């Protein structure tokens, strides 16, 4: 801590830490970790690697899935006495598919200030680099491990009537289950579903696989083994919309989108994106359809 650093106010600090590259941490996060009285960690051994890298010697205490409720009592007591405690997970933002929710609720219930310290999040980083829409999206964490429960959840999402436009769904998935999950997605939404598999984000072997669910599944199936942490993104189209689009001819789909305010060029782009077919291929198909029906534009 330098003399110019402002003192740290009492309270609970939710500190985002790198998801791979140790350089992906903010100056504010480092200051908080240095000035805190204690750092509550999902795994003290994992956090110690980061602390050693930045020569931070703040004492640590474990707070994980199995001890969070009991540990929260101890930490809230320290916070109520004016303590300054930083909470970190093994990687990313605490509470996002990681421990922290119970402690945060307990601190708020005790009228203790809670300060978010922004930083890395695999879900957000994968989304902005995916090429899918970052406007309408939903983070759903880990899918169920059991095949039946996973399929039921995906079918429920697909049949949801609470949205009427494509949206990007974001999941975390284990590498040994990714092929099964992609097969379930294909069964629910069809072979043209657009997906992105973001693997090993910010690490040496970072990789984005973009394409239809069939293409991405084939790419991964051809490998000896799928490794690394995976963020899975899905461009989910309401099933009613997908069925309606499939029942319309291409000129009719174009006409429908033009009526909604799109230009023909943008309409082609949207249909290409939703169907997984190249825009140039769709354009040629459109010309063939129009040649069969001279004078018609939809």
VEXDREN-2710 file (C-alpha; in Angstrom, 1 decimal):
% VEXDREN-2710
k/r/px/py/pz
1/UNK/0.0/0.0/0.0
2/UNK/1.4/3.4/-1.0
3/UNK/0.8/6.6/0.9
4/UNK/-1.3/7.9/-1.9
5/UNK/-3.8/5.0/-1.7
6/UNK/-7.1/5.9/-0.1
7/UNK/-8.0/3.9/3.0
8/UNK/-10.3/1.0/2.5
9/UNK/-13.8/1.5/4.0
10/UNK/-15.2/-1.2/6.2
11/UNK/-17.4/-3.7/4.3
12/UNK/-17.5/-6.8/2.1
13/UNK/-15.6/-6.5/-1.2
14/UNK/-16.6/-8.9/-4.1
15/UNK/-13.3/-9.0/-6.0
16/UNK/-13.2/-10.4/-9.6
17/UNK/-10.0/-12.3/-10.3
18/UNK/-8.4/-13.6/-13.6
19/UNK/-10.1/-16.5/-15.4
20/UNK/-6.7/-17.6/-16.8
21/UNK/-4.2/-14.9/-17.6
22/UNK/-2.9/-13.4/-14.3
23/UNK/-2.5/-10.0/-15.9
24/UNK/-6.3/-9.7/-16.2
25/UNK/-6.9/-8.0/-12.9
26/UNK/-7.6/-4.4/-12.1
27/UNK/-5.5/-2.0/-10.1
28/UNK/-8.4/-1.4/-7.8
29/UNK/-8.8/-5.2/-7.2
30/UNK/-5.1/-5.4/-6.2
31/UNK/-5.4/-2.5/-3.8
32/UNK/-8.4/-4.1/-2.2
33/UNK/-6.7/-7.5/-1.8
34/UNK/-3.7/-5.8/-0.2
35/UNK/-5.6/-3.6/2.2
36/UNK/-8.3/-6.1/3.3
37/UNK/-8.1/-7.6/6.7
38/UNK/-8.8/-11.1/5.3
39/UNK/-9.5/-12.7/1.9
40/UNK/-12.2/-15.3/1.8
41/UNK/-11.3/-17.8/-0.9
42/UNK/-13.1/-20.7/-2.7
43/UNK/-9.8/-22.5/-2.5
44/UNK/-7.0/-20.9/-0.6
45/UNK/-4.3/-22.8/-2.5
46/UNK/-5.6/-21.5/-5.9
47/UNK/-5.9/-17.9/-4.6
48/UNK/-2.4/-18.1/-3.1
49/UNK/-0.9/-18.5/-6.7
50/UNK/-2.4/-15.1/-7.5
51/UNK/-1.4/-13.5/-4.3
52/UNK/2.2/-14.8/-4.6
53/UNK/2.4/-13.4/-8.2
54/UNK/1.5/-9.9/-7.0
55/UNK/3.4/-10.3/-3.6
56/UNK/0.2/-9.8/-1.6
57/UNK/0.5/-11.2/2.0
58/UNK/-3.1/-10.7/3.3
59/UNK/-4.3/-13.6/5.4
60/UNK/-6.8/-16.0/3.7
61/UNK/-9.6/-18.1/4.9
62/UNK/-11.6/-20.7/3.0
63/UNK/-15.2/-20.1/1.9
64/UNK/-16.6/-22.8/-0.4
65/UNK/-19.7/-24.7/-1.3
66/UNK/-19.6/-26.9/1.8
67/UNK/-18.8/-24.4/4.5
68/UNK/-20.3/-21.1/3.3
69/UNK/-23.2/-20.9/5.7
70/UNK/-21.1/-21.6/8.7
71/UNK/-18.3/-19.4/7.6
72/UNK/-20.7/-16.6/6.8
73/UNK/-21.6/-16.3/10.5
74/UNK/-18.0/-15.8/11.4
75/UNK/-17.3/-13.3/8.6
76/UNK/-20.4/-11.2/9.2
77/UNK/-19.5/-10.9/12.8
78/UNK/-16.0/-9.6/11.8
79/UNK/-17.7/-7.2/9.3
80/UNK/-20.1/-5.9/11.9
81/UNK/-17.1/-5.0/14.0
82/UNK/-15.8/-2.8/11.3
83/UNK/-13.8/-5.4/9.3
84/UNK/-12.8/-5.2/5.7
85/UNK/-13.1/-8.6/4.0
86/UNK/-12.5/-9.4/0.3
87/UNK/-14.3/-12.4/-1.3
88/UNK/-12.8/-14.2/-4.3
89/UNK/-13.6/-17.3/-6.2
90/UNK/-11.0/-19.5/-7.9
91/UNK/-11.5/-17.5/-11.1
92/UNK/-13.9/-14.8/-12.3
93/UNK/-16.6/-12.9/-10.4
94/UNK/-17.7/-14.3/-7.0
95/UNK/-21.2/-15.6/-6.9
96/UNK/-21.5/-16.4/-10.6
97/UNK/-21.7/-20.2/-10.5
98/UNK/-19.3/-19.9/-7.6
99/UNK/-19.7/-19.5/-3.8
100/UNK/-20.6/-16.1/-2.4
101/UNK/-24.4/-15.7/-2.6
102/UNK/-25.1/-16.8/0.9
103/UNK/-22.4/-14.5/2.4
104/UNK/-23.6/-11.5/0.4
105/UNK/-27.2/-12.0/1.5
106/UNK/-26.1/-12.4/5.2
107/UNK/-24.0/-9.2/4.9
108/UNK/-26.9/-7.2/3.4
109/UNK/-29.3/-8.5/6.1
110/UNK/-26.8/-7.2/8.7
111/UNK/-26.7/-3.8/7.0
112/UNK/-23.1/-4.2/6.0
113/UNK/-21.9/-2.4/2.9
114/UNK/-21.2/-4.6/-0.1
115/UNK/-18.8/-3.4/-2.8
116/UNK/-18.5/-5.0/-6.2
117/UNK/-15.0/-4.8/-7.7
118/UNK/-15.5/-5.4/-11.4
119/UNK/-13.3/-7.7/-13.5
120/UNK/-13.2/-10.9/-15.4
121/UNK/-16.2/-13.1/-16.2
122/UNK/-16.1/-16.0/-18.6
123/UNK/-19.7/-15.5/-19.6
124/UNK/-19.4/-11.9/-20.5
125/UNK/-16.0/-12.3/-22.3
126/UNK/-17.3/-15.2/-24.3
127/UNK/-20.5/-13.3/-25.2
128/UNK/-18.8/-10.2/-26.6
129/UNK/-16.4/-12.3/-28.8
130/UNK/-18.9/-14.9/-29.9
131/UNK/-20.5/-13.0/-32.8
132/UNK/-23.9/-13.7/-31.4
133/UNK/-26.2/-10.9/-30.1
134/UNK/-25.1/-9.2/-26.9
135/UNK/-28.3/-7.3/-26.8
136/UNK/-30.7/-10.1/-25.7
137/UNK/-28.9/-12.7/-23.6
138/UNK/-29.4/-14.9/-20.6
139/UNK/-26.8/-16.6/-18.4
140/UNK/-28.0/-20.0/-17.1
141/UNK/-24.9/-21.4/-15.4
142/UNK/-24.2/-25.1/-15.6
143/UNK/-26.7/-27.4/-17.3
144/UNK/-27.9/-30.4/-15.3
145/UNK/-25.4/-33.3/-15.3
146/UNK/-28.1/-36.0/-15.9
147/UNK/-29.1/-36.4/-19.5
148/UNK/-32.9/-36.5/-18.8
149/UNK/-32.9/-33.4/-16.7
150/UNK/-30.7/-31.5/-19.2
151/UNK/-32.9/-32.4/-22.1
152/UNK/-36.0/-31.3/-20.1
153/UNK/-34.5/-28.0/-19.2
154/UNK/-33.5/-27.3/-22.8
155/UNK/-37.0/-28.2/-24.1
156/UNK/-38.6/-25.9/-21.5
157/UNK/-36.4/-23.0/-22.6
158/UNK/-37.1/-23.6/-26.2
159/UNK/-40.9/-23.7/-25.6
160/UNK/-40.9/-20.6/-23.5
161/UNK/-43.4/-18.0/-24.6
162/UNK/-41.7/-15.2/-22.6
163/UNK/-39.6/-14.1/-25.6
164/UNK/-40.4/-13.4/-29.2
165/UNK/-37.0/-12.8/-30.7
166/UNK/-33.7/-14.7/-30.9
167/UNK/-31.7/-14.5/-27.7
168/UNK/-28.2/-15.7/-26.8
169/UNK/-28.2/-18.3/-24.0
170/UNK/-24.9/-18.7/-22.1
171/UNK/-24.0/-21.9/-20.2
172/UNK/-21.0/-23.3/-18.5
173/UNK/-20.3/-27.0/-19.5
174/UNK/-17.8/-29.7/-18.6
175/UNK/-15.6/-30.9/-21.5
176/UNK/-16.6/-34.5/-21.0
177/UNK/-20.3/-33.6/-21.5
178/UNK/-20.1/-31.1/-24.3
179/UNK/-20.8/-33.6/-27.1
180/UNK/-23.9/-34.9/-25.3
181/UNK/-25.1/-31.4/-24.7
182/UNK/-24.6/-30.4/-28.4
183/UNK/-26.5/-33.5/-29.4
184/UNK/-29.4/-32.4/-27.1
185/UNK/-29.3/-28.9/-28.6
186/UNK/-29.6/-30.3/-32.1
187/UNK/-32.5/-32.5/-31.1
188/UNK/-34.4/-29.6/-29.5
189/UNK/-33.7/-26.7/-32.0
190/UNK/-32.5/-28.5/-35.1
191/UNK/-29.3/-28.9/-37.1
192/UNK/-29.2/-25.2/-38.2
193/UNK/-29.0/-23.9/-34.6
194/UNK/-26.0/-21.5/-34.3
195/UNK/-23.7/-22.2/-31.4
196/UNK/-20.3/-21.0/-30.1
197/UNK/-18.0/-23.0/-27.9
198/UNK/-15.5/-20.8/-26.2
199/UNK/-12.7/-22.9/-24.7
200/UNK/-9.9/-22.0/-22.3
201/UNK/-10.7/-18.3/-22.3
202/UNK/-7.7/-15.9/-21.8
203/UNK/-5.3/-18.9/-21.6
204/UNK/-2.6/-20.1/-24.0
205/UNK/-4.9/-22.4/-25.9
206/UNK/-7.9/-20.1/-26.1
207/UNK/-10.3/-21.2/-28.8
208/UNK/-13.7/-20.1/-30.3
209/UNK/-15.6/-22.7/-32.4
210/UNK/-18.4/-20.9/-34.3
211/UNK/-21.0/-22.5/-36.6
212/UNK/-24.1/-24.6/-36.6
213/UNK/-24.5/-27.2/-33.9
214/UNK/-23.8/-29.9/-36.4
215/UNK/-20.5/-28.3/-37.5
216/UNK/-19.2/-27.6/-34.0
217/UNK/-20.2/-31.0/-32.8
218/UNK/-18.4/-32.7/-35.7
219/UNK/-15.2/-30.6/-35.0
220/UNK/-15.1/-31.6/-31.4
221/UNK/-16.0/-35.3/-32.1
222/UNK/-13.0/-35.6/-34.4
223/UNK/-10.6/-34.8/-31.5
224/UNK/-9.0/-37.4/-29.3
225/UNK/-10.3/-35.6/-26.3
226/UNK/-12.0/-32.3/-25.5
227/UNK/-10.0/-30.4/-22.8
228/UNK/-10.4/-27.2/-20.8
229/UNK/-13.1/-25.0/-19.3
230/UNK/-16.0/-24.4/-21.7
231/UNK/-18.5/-21.6/-22.1
232/UNK/-21.3/-22.6/-24.5
233/UNK/-23.4/-20.0/-26.3
234/UNK/-26.6/-20.7/-28.2
235/UNK/-28.6/-18.5/-30.5
236/UNK/-32.0/-19.6/-29.4
237/UNK/-34.9/-18.9/-31.7
238/UNK/-38.5/-19.5/-30.3
239/UNK/-39.7/-22.8/-31.7
240/UNK/-42.9/-21.2/-32.9
241/UNK/-40.9/-18.7/-34.9
242/UNK/-38.6/-21.4/-36.3
243/UNK/-41.6/-23.5/-37.3
244/UNK/-43.3/-20.5/-38.9
245/UNK/-40.1/-19.6/-40.8
246/UNK/-39.7/-23.1/-42.1
247/UNK/-43.2/-23.2/-43.4
248/UNK/-42.7/-20.0/-45.5
249/UNK/-40.9/-19.8/-48.8
250/UNK/-37.8/-17.7/-48.9
251/UNK/-39.4/-14.9/-50.8
252/UNK/-42.3/-14.9/-48.2
253/UNK/-39.8/-14.8/-45.3
254/UNK/-38.0/-11.8/-47.1
255/UNK/-41.3/-10.0/-47.6
256/UNK/-42.3/-10.6/-43.9
257/UNK/-39.1/-9.0/-42.7
258/UNK/-39.3/-6.1/-45.1
259/UNK/-42.8/-5.5/-43.8
260/UNK/-41.2/-5.3/-40.3
261/UNK/-38.9/-2.6/-41.5
262/UNK/-35.7/-4.4/-42.7
263/UNK/-34.1/-3.8/-46.1
264/UNK/-33.9/-6.8/-48.4
265/UNK/-30.1/-7.0/-47.7
266/UNK/-30.6/-7.0/-43.9
267/UNK/-33.5/-9.5/-44.2
268/UNK/-31.2/-11.9/-46.1
269/UNK/-28.5/-11.4/-43.4
270/UNK/-31.0/-12.3/-40.6
271/UNK/-32.3/-15.4/-42.4
272/UNK/-28.8/-16.5/-43.1
273/UNK/-27.8/-16.0/-39.5
274/UNK/-30.9/-17.9/-38.1
275/UNK/-30.7/-20.7/-40.6
276/UNK/-27.0/-21.3/-40.7
277/UNK/-27.0/-21.0/-44.6
278/UNK/-24.6/-18.6/-46.4
279/UNK/-26.0/-15.3/-47.5
280/UNK/-24.8/-15.8/-51.1
281/UNK/-26.5/-19.2/-51.2
282/UNK/-29.7/-17.7/-50.0
283/UNK/-29.5/-14.9/-52.6
284/UNK/-29.1/-17.4/-55.4
285/UNK/-32.1/-19.3/-54.0
286/UNK/-34.1/-16.1/-53.9
287/UNK/-33.3/-15.4/-57.5
288/UNK/-34.3/-18.9/-58.6
289/UNK/-37.6/-18.6/-56.7
290/UNK/-38.4/-15.3/-58.3
291/UNK/-37.5/-16.6/-61.7
292/UNK/-40.2/-19.3/-61.2
293/UNK/-42.8/-16.6/-60.4
294/UNK/-42.1/-13.5/-62.6
295/UNK/-43.5/-10.3/-61.2
296/UNK/-43.9/-11.6/-57.7
297/UNK/-41.8/-10.1/-54.8
298/UNK/-42.9/-12.3/-51.9
END
